[in-house]
């Protein structure tokens, strides 16, 4: 029923366009110079022919148009279901603003070529409304920040304390910057111990897309990945239940951004916070983009006992190294020590001499050799 109704409306619209075009042509000076068009019957025949042709053309394309309308309707329903009320109002405001601008810019088209100009004006207004709504929704956070900054500038000096509270939405009533946790640092688990010591100040923000990634990992068919995902979820539950620290689940998303790491950096920028991670690559990208990062591995390296070249210690050689004659041992905190010429002492404790220390954000590696060699 709906399909037939749409096809009928489109066909009538095509016939009307054809009739308007025929009426415009028959009244134009170009056709009136031909004697045949001085006859009223010829003019009526031209209008009827164009009406019929456009009606048939629009009837043919009406099926395709109906499919496009259904697809657009489904896409609109899907997008609207994900939008908040604030985003809907902001999108409507953006559409209205651009419609007003388009109205004044397209008025001359009606005077230049009335029949076709009217159609072009309608299409341009539809495009302007869609563009205005889309831009307003995607830049919602920027608009909020802009209006907040204007409001803060208008406040007097006597309201400086209130202005400071409003200046950072996610710092109000909390000490320190908000901390955005990524998937790797949640699975790692050391964030719980660090928060327990009180070294972390401010609110912890858990993005919904990080929770979704944890859930996928926890549902993985690979037992190792599954255990890692479940460990991450357990750590989050412990943080919420056992620690006296504010935790917020960020339920918004950035659909225009595909990568989770990029979303984390965008979120940290929006809330004026810092990303907490132990991902070396994310750390480097954040530095490049100017986003503050707290790297758990860097913190662990900073508080490790310092070993300097020339120091002696006793070490158990536990396995073979990658290179020839290398042996591998570990400190109590898990730091790997590569012992040149230690292959022959696998399974034994030997005295070693530290030769060099390599320390990066990804970890620390110590090189040594057997004492006396």
C-alpha positions in Angstrom: 0.0 0.0 0.0 2.7 2.5 1.0 4.8 1.6 -2.1 1.8 2.3 -4.4 1.1 5.5 -2.6 4.7 6.7 -3.0 4.8 5.7 -6.7 1.5 7.6 -7.3 2.8 10.7 -5.6 6.1 10.6 -7.5 4.3 10.1 -10.8 2.0 13.0 -10.1 5.0 15.1 -9.1 6.8 14.2 -12.4 3.6 15.1 -14.4 3.4 18.5 -12.6 7.1 19.2 -13.3 6.5 18.3 -17.0 3.4 20.5 -17.2 5.2 23.4 -15.6 8.2 23.0 -17.9 5.8 22.9 -20.9 3.9 26.0 -19.8 7.2 27.8 -19.4 8.4 26.8 -22.8 5.2 27.7 -24.6 5.2 31.2 -23.0 8.9 31.8 -23.9 9.9 34.1 -26.8 12.0 31.3 -28.3 9.1 29.0 -29.2 6.7 31.8 -30.1 8.9 32.8 -33.0 7.8 29.5 -34.7 4.3 29.8 -36.4 3.2 26.4 -35.3 3.3 27.4 -31.7 1.1 30.4 -32.3 -1.7 27.8 -32.4 -3.3 27.1 -29.0 -3.7 23.4 -29.9 0.0 23.0 -30.5 0.8 24.6 -27.2 -1.6 22.3 -25.3 -0.1 19.3 -27.2 3.4 20.3 -26.1 2.4 20.7 -22.5 0.5 17.4 -22.5 3.4 15.6 -24.2 5.9 16.9 -21.6 3.5 16.1 -18.8 3.1 12.5 -20.1 6.9 12.0 -20.6 7.9 13.3 -17.2 5.1 11.3 -15.6 6.3 8.1 -17.2 10.0 8.8 -16.3 9.1 9.5 -12.7 6.9 6.4 -12.6 9.8 4.3 -13.8 12.2 5.7 -11.2 9.6 5.6 -8.4 10.5 2.0 -7.4 14.1 2.9 -7.0 13.1 6.0 -5.1 10.9 3.9 -2.8 13.9 1.6 -2.0 16.1 4.6 -1.2 13.4 6.1 1.1 13.2 2.7 3.0 17.0 2.6 3.3 17.1 6.2 4.5 14.4 5.6 7.0 16.1 2.5 8.4 19.4 4.4 8.6 17.7 7.4 10.3 16.0 5.1 12.9 19.3 3.4 13.6 21.2 6.7 14.1 18.4 8.3 16.1 18.3 5.4 18.5 22.0 6.0 19.4 21.6 9.7 19.9 20.8 11.5 23.2 18.2 14.2 23.6 20.9 16.8 23.8 22.3 15.6 20.4 18.9 15.7 18.8 18.2 19.3 19.9 21.7 20.3 18.8 21.2 18.6 15.4 17.9 20.4 14.9 19.5 23.7 15.8 22.3 23.2 13.3 19.8 22.3 10.6 17.7 25.4 11.2 20.7 27.7 11.2 22.0 26.3 7.8 18.5 26.4 6.4 18.1 30.1 7.2 21.5 30.8 5.5 20.6 28.7 2.4 17.2 30.4 2.1 18.8 33.8 1.6 21.5 32.5 -0.7 19.2 30.5 -3.0 16.4 33.2 -3.5 17.9 34.5 -6.8 17.4 31.0 -8.3 13.7 31.4 -8.4 13.9 34.6 -10.3 16.4 33.3 -12.9 14.6 30.0 -13.8 11.4 29.6 -11.8 10.3 26.0 -12.5 13.7 24.3 -12.3 15.0 26.9 -9.8 12.3 25.9 -7.3 13.4 22.3 -7.5 17.0 23.2 -7.0 16.2 25.3 -4.0 14.3 22.4 -2.4 17.2 20.0 -3.0 19.7 22.5 -1.7 17.6 23.1 1.5 17.4 19.4 2.2 21.2 19.1 1.7 21.8 22.1 4.0 19.5 20.7 6.7 21.3 17.3 6.7 24.8 19.0 6.6 23.9 21.4 9.4 22.5 18.6 11.7 25.5 16.3 11.0 28.1 19.0 11.7 26.4 20.1 14.9 26.2 16.6 16.3 29.8 15.7 15.4 31.1 19.0 16.9 28.8 18.8 20.0 31.7 18.7 22.5 33.4 21.6 20.8 30.2 23.7 21.0 29.8 22.8 24.7 33.4 23.9 25.4 32.9 27.1 23.3 29.7 28.2 25.2 31.3 27.2 28.5 34.3 29.4 27.8 32.0 32.3 26.9 30.1 31.9 30.1 33.3 31.8 32.1 34.5 35.0 30.5 31.3 36.8 31.5 31.7 36.0 35.2 33.2 38.5 37.6 36.2 38.1 39.7 34.0 37.7 42.8 32.8 34.4 41.3 36.3 33.0 40.6 35.9 29.9 42.7 32.6 29.0 40.9 34.2 29.8 37.5 37.1 27.4 38.3 34.6 24.6 39.1 32.7 25.2 35.8 35.9 25.5 33.7 36.5 21.7 33.8 33.4 19.7 33.8 35.2 16.5 34.8 37.3 18.2 37.5 34.5 19.6 39.5 34.4 18.3 43.1 37.4 16.1 42.5 41.1 16.7 43.0 43.4 16.1 40.1 42.9 15.4 36.4 40.4 12.7 35.2 42.3 9.5 34.3 41.1 7.6 31.2 42.0 3.9 31.5 42.8 1.8 28.4 42.3 -1.9 27.9 45.9 -2.9 28.4 46.3 -1.2 31.8 43.0 -2.7 33.0 44.1 -6.3 32.1 47.5 -5.6 33.5 45.9 -5.1 37.0 48.6 -3.0 38.6 46.4 0.1 38.4 44.4 -1.4 41.3 47.5 -1.5 43.5 48.6 2.0 42.5 45.1 3.4 43.2 45.1 1.6 46.6 48.3 3.4 47.6 46.7 6.8 47.0 49.1 7.9 44.3 46.4 8.3 41.7 44.2 11.5 42.2 41.1 12.4 40.3 38.3 10.5 38.7 38.8 7.2 36.8 37.0 7.2 33.5 36.2 3.8 31.9 35.0 4.3 28.3 32.1 2.1 27.1 34.1 1.1 24.0 36.9 -0.2 26.3 34.3 -2.2 28.2 33.1 -3.6 24.9 36.6 -4.6 23.9 37.1 -6.3 27.3 33.8 -8.2 26.8 34.9 -9.4 23.3 38.2 -10.6 24.8 36.5 -12.3 27.7 34.2 -14.1 25.1 37.1 -15.2 22.9 37.5 -18.9 22.0 41.2 -18.6 22.9 41.6 -19.6 26.5 44.5 -17.2 27.1 42.6 -14.2 25.7 39.5 -15.2 27.6 41.4 -15.3 30.9 42.9 -11.9 30.2 39.5 -10.4 29.4 38.0 -11.9 32.6 40.9 -10.6 34.6 40.3 -7.1 33.3 36.6 -7.2 34.3 37.5 -8.6 37.7 40.0 -5.7 38.2 37.3 -3.1 37.3 34.9 -4.7 39.8 37.6 -4.6 42.5 38.3 -0.9 41.8 34.6 0.0 42.1 33.9 -2.1 45.2 37.1 -1.9 47.3 38.6 1.5 46.5 37.5 4.9 47.7 37.9 6.5 44.3 35.3 7.9 41.9 34.7 5.7 38.8 32.7 6.9 35.8 31.5 4.8 32.9 31.7 7.0 29.8 28.7 5.9 27.7 29.3 8.0 24.7 31.2 7.1 21.6 33.0 8.7 18.7 31.4 6.9 15.7 33.6 8.8 13.2 36.7 7.3 14.8 37.4 3.6 14.1 40.5 2.8 16.3 40.0 2.4 20.0 43.4 4.1 20.7 42.3 7.1 18.7 39.0 7.2 20.6 40.9 7.2 23.9 43.1 10.1 22.9 40.0 12.1 21.7 38.2 11.3 25.0 41.2 12.5 27.1 41.1 15.7 25.1 37.4 16.2 25.6 37.5 15.7 29.4 40.9 17.5 29.8 42.3 14.3 31.4 45.2 11.9 31.0 45.4 8.5 29.5 46.6 5.7 31.7 48.3 2.9 29.7 51.2 0.5 29.4 50.9 0.3 25.6 54.2 1.6 24.2 52.7 2.6 20.8 49.8 4.4 22.3 52.3 6.3 24.5 54.2 7.5 21.5 51.1 8.5 19.5 49.8 10.4 22.5 53.1 12.3 22.9 52.9 13.2 19.2 49.4 14.6 19.6 50.2 16.4 22.9 47.9 14.3 25.0 49.1 13.7 28.6 49.9 10.0 29.4 50.7 8.1 32.5 52.6 4.9 31.5 52.5 2.2 34.1 55.7 0.6 32.8 57.6 3.9 33.1 56.4 4.1 36.7 57.5 0.5 37.4 60.9 1.2 35.9 61.3 4.4 37.9 60.8 2.5 41.2 62.9 -0.5 40.4 66.2 -1.0 42.2 68.9 0.6 40.1 71.6 -1.7 38.7 74.7 0.0 37.3 77.4 -1.4 35.0 80.1 -2.9 37.1 77.8 -4.2 39.9 78.1 -7.9 40.9 75.2 -10.3 41.8 74.3 -13.9 42.0 71.8 -15.1 39.4 70.1 -18.4 38.4 70.5 -19.0 34.6 67.1 -20.5 33.7 67.1 -20.8 29.9 69.0 -20.3 26.6 69.2 -16.9 25.0 68.5 -16.0 21.4 72.2 -15.5 20.4 74.9 -18.2 20.6 76.2 -18.9 24.1 73.7 -16.6 25.8 72.0 -17.5 29.0 68.8 -15.9 30.4 68.0 -15.2 34.1 65.4 -13.1 35.9 65.4 -10.8 38.9 62.6 -11.2 41.5 60.6 -8.4 39.9 60.7 -10.1 36.5 63.5 -8.1 34.9 65.4 -10.1 32.3 69.1 -10.4 32.4 71.0 -11.6 29.3 74.3 -13.2 30.3 76.9 -13.5 27.5 78.6 -16.9 27.8 76.0 -18.1 30.3 74.6 -21.0 28.2 76.9 -23.5 29.8 75.6 -22.6 33.3 71.9 -23.2 32.6 70.2 -24.5 35.8 73.0 -23.2 38.0 73.5 -20.0 40.1 76.6 -18.1 39.1 78.1 -14.8 40.0 77.7 -12.2 37.2 79.0 -8.8 36.4 76.6 -6.2 35.0 78.0 -4.8 31.7 75.1 -2.5 30.5 71.5 -1.6 31.2 68.9 -0.8 28.5 65.9 1.0 29.8 62.8 2.0 27.7 59.1 2.7 28.3 58.5 -0.9 27.2 60.7 -2.3 30.0 64.3 -2.8 31.2 66.9 -5.2 29.9 70.2 -5.9 31.7 73.3 -7.4 30.0 75.9 -9.1 32.0 78.8 -11.7 31.8 80.0 -14.4 34.3 82.3 -12.9 36.8 86.0 -13.5 36.1 85.6 -13.8 32.3 
